Amino acid sequence: MKVALIGGVESSLLTLRKLYEHQLDIVKVFGYQPKSTRLVSGYSDLEPFCVENSIDFTPFTKINEHVDEITALDIDFLLVVGLSQLVSEDIINTPKLGAIGFHPTKLPKGRGRAPVAWLVNEVAEGAATFFMLEEEADAGAIVAQKSFEVTNEDDAKSVEFKLYDAMISALDSLLPQLANGKLNAIDQDDLQATEFGIRKPEDGLIDWSRSAYEIDRLIKAASEPHPGAFTYSDTKRIEVKASKIDKDSKIKGIEGRILKLNDDQALVQTGDGLIWITMVLSGTDKVRVGSLLGYKVDLEIYELKKQIAELKEIIRNIS
């Protein structure tokens, strides 16, 4: 069976390796190569593997600009894995036997955007799910699904590792079906469907009035390979890469205040409970016990108004 692949992240590369391992005829690979990969979570360049194994490769930034090239392919199956762009109906209809997408949730639960971050945030069961592509995102019949557990201790990176293990199992089930040209497709129950909304880098801002549990979930959900959680101390932005809820300390403080320090780790009072955070500090970043993380809105407005009044007085004296 002749297949093609579209993708550009670690899950895409894993799928490509399994296609090669199962000896399917890989006619073409379209690999995402953006101008900047800084905000592409889990980016992976597929070109080196294709060059090493003599697989025809085409880079892209917008896949729907390659419609003519894709529709000209003589392929039985098309796999679209790890791509946030929606592919056109013409691309979906190109393969003779079907186009297959991938989503890391237990569909029909968790359709939509930023699924790994949401799985961590919600401590929701995940799954490596392959499904038939159709015009509505993440709604097609399921052809392979392998579930995995998400726990309170998981962050985005550990969930990705669980996902990759589940993908291997799902692909080992799916790819022999592709080789035989017969898929066991099960329609999704739309009545059971839920959807996750888009998440952006600024959503990693920590609100210290929230509970320690909620802040811990946010930090873990926003962690690598995502842009990360962050807070502010005075005029500095502080990146937060890890966290752990503290249930043993007897100290109590004002929310957002650092109560204890241990190198790059700080114990902070939240709106409900205590949390240890691991900060990314440069040589010029300084925090100390008693430092306030985040801003007190009324206080900041007062300071700004006072500074504006002082500037107006200086301007009047100059004029």
N, C-alpha and C positions, 0 to 999 in steps of 0.2 A: 504494500500500500504506500502511495506517495503522500508525504505530509509536508507542511510548512509551519513555521513558528514565528510569532510576533511577541517581543518582550524586551526587557531591559533591566531586570533586577535579579536578585539571587534565586528567587523561585523560578524565573525564566531559565537561568543557567542550569539549575537542577533538572528541569523538564527536558532541556536540550540534551543533557548528558544521558538521561534515561531513554530518550528516543534513540540515541546512538547505541546505547547498551542493548536495547531490544531489537536493533538492526532494522529499524524502519527506514524507508527510503526518504531521507530528508532533502527535499528538492530545493528549499530556500529558507533562509532565516533573515528576518527583518529585526535589526537591533536598535533600540533607542539610544541615540547619542546626542543629548542636549548640549547647549553651549556651556551650561554650568550644571554640575551634579550636586551642588551643595545642599539643595532642598529636596533631592530625590532619595527617599528613604530606601536603603538597601540596594543602591544602584550597582549593577554589574554589567560590564562590557562583554557582549557575546562574541565579538569579532575574533579574539585570540583563539577560542575553541574552534570556531569555524575554519580559520586559516590552518590550524594544526591538523584538522581532520578533512580538509578539502571540501568544505560545505559552502555553497554559494551564499554570500552575505551581502545585505544592503543596509546601510545605516539610514535612520530617519529621525526627524524631530516631530513631525505631524504625520501619523500613519495614513490619514485619509488623503494626503497628497500623493500617495502611491497606489491609488485605486487601480489605475490602468495596468500597472505592473503586476499587481496581485491577481486581478481578474484574468490576466493572460496565462496564469499558471495552470498546469494540468495536474491537479492534486485531488486526492480523495478526502483528506481531512486537513483542517487548519486549526492550530492551537494558538490561543491568545492568552498569555500568562503573565501576570504582573504588570499590566498596562492600565493606567488610570484614564487614558483617552477612550472615548466610545468609538468603536469602529463602525463604518457605514454599512447600510444594508447590502450594498453591492459586494463588499468584502465578505460579509457573513454568508452570502449566497454563492460565493466562488467555489468552494469545494464540492465535489460530487456527493459525498456522504455526510457532510456536516462540519460546522465550525464549533469548536469546543473552548469554553472559557474556564477561568479558575477564580475561586473566591475562598478566603480562609475562615469562613464561618459555617455553622451547621445550617445551611440553607434549608428552608426558606427564612430562618432566623438570621438577622444581621445583614440584610442586603445594604448596599450603599458604600459610603466612603470611609477611609481610615479604619478598616476593620480590626487590625491588630491592636491599635491604640484603644479602640472601644472594648475589645475583648478583655484587655488588661484592666481598664477603668471599671468595667461592669463585673469582672470576675465571671465571665460567661463561657460556657463550653464552646470550644472551637472545633473546626474540622477542615481538612483539606478536601474541598469540594470541586469536582469537575462537572460542568453542565453544558448543555447545548446553548450556544449563543442565539439570541433573538433580539428584536429591536428594544424591548424593555430590559434594562440592566439587571443582571443576576437573577432572572426569572425563568430561565429555560429548564428543561427536564434534566435531572441529575443522572450522570453516567458513572460516577465513582465518588465515594465519600468515606473518609476515615476520620473519626472523631478523636479529640484529645482534651484532657482536663486543663483548666486554668485555675490556679490557686492564688491565695492572697500573697504568697511569696513571689509570684511571677512578675517580671517586668517585660518590656517589649522584646528585649533580646532573648530571654529564656522562652517566651512564647514562640518566637520565630524558630528557635531550635526544635521545639515540639512540633511546630507546623511542618518543618522540613522532613522530620521523621515520618509524619503522617502522609506527606506528599509522596514519599518513596513507596509506602505501602499502597496508596491509592493508584499511583502510576503503574505499579507492578500488577495491579488488577485490571487497569484500563487498557494499557498498551497491547496486551495480547488480543483484546477485543478489536482494537484498531487494525492489528495485523490480519485479523480474520474478516474485517469489513462488516462486523455485526456488533451493534451497541445495545446494551440493556439499559434503556432510558426510562426513568420514573418521573412522572410529572410532579412538580412542586404543588403543595397545597397553599394557594394564595391566602386563604383564610388564616393561616398560621404565620404569615410573613410579617417581619418587623424590618425596620430600616435605620441605619446609622447615618447621621449627617456629617458634613465636611468638618474637618478640624484644621486649624491653621497654626503657624508657629506662635502667634501671640496668645493662643489659648493655653500656652504653658505657663502663663503668669499665675503665681501662687497667691491666693487670697487667704491670709492668715486668720481671718475670722471663721473660716470653715473648720470642720473637725479634723483631728489628726488622721482619721481613717480616710476621709475624702482627699486630704492633701497627699497622703501616701499613695493613693490610687492615681492621682494626677501625675505625680512625679514618676511613678513606674510606667504609666501609659505614655508619657512624653519622652521617655528615655531612649537611648540609642537603639535603633538607627534613626529615631525621630529627632526633631530639632532640640528637644530638651525643655525642662521646666526652668523657671528663673524667678528671681525676686530682685528687690532693690535695697541697697543700704546707702543712705544719704544720696549722693549723686552717682553711685556706681551700680551697674547691673551685675548681679551675682548669679552665675549658672549653678543649678542644683542637679547632680547626676544620680543620686541615690537617696534612699530614705528607709527608716525603720521606726515603727511606732514604739514608744517607751511606755511600758506598763509598770515599771519598778520604782522610778524616781518619786520621791515624796515632795519635791519642790513644786511651787506654784508661782506663776508670774503673769505679766501682762501680755496679751496675745501679740505675737510678732517679735517679742524680745528674746534675744539669745540669753539663755540661763546658764549654760555650761559650754566650754570649748575644749576640743581634743584634736589638735592639729587642724585638719580641714573639715572636721565634723563639729556640728553645733547642735545643742539641745534647745529646741524652740517651743515656746508656749503657743498653742493654737486656740481656736475658739472652743475646742473641747478636747482636752488631752495634750500630751507632749509627744514630740517627734524629733528623732535624730536625723539630720540631713547632712549629706556629703556635698561640699561646695567645690567649685572649680575656681581657685584663687590665683591670680597672677601675682607677680612680685610686688606690685603697687597696691593690690587690694588688701585692705586691712579691716577686720571685724574684731570685736572684743565682746566679752561678757557685758551685757547691757545694751549692745547695739540693737537698733530697731530695724527689723526687716519689713519692707513694704512702707506705705505712707499712711499717716493719720490725716485724713482729708481736711478737717477743720483747721488743724494746725498748719498744714501746708498752705491753705488759702490765706490764713492770717499772716504767715511769713511773706507770702507773695505781695499781699496788699500793703504790708509795712514797707517792703522794698520799693514798691511802686510809688508810695507816698514820699519816701526819701529821695527817689530819683526826681520826682516832680519838684521837690523843694530845691534840689541842686540846680535844676534847669531854671527855676524862677530866679535864683540868686545870680546865675550866669547872665541871664537876660536883663 
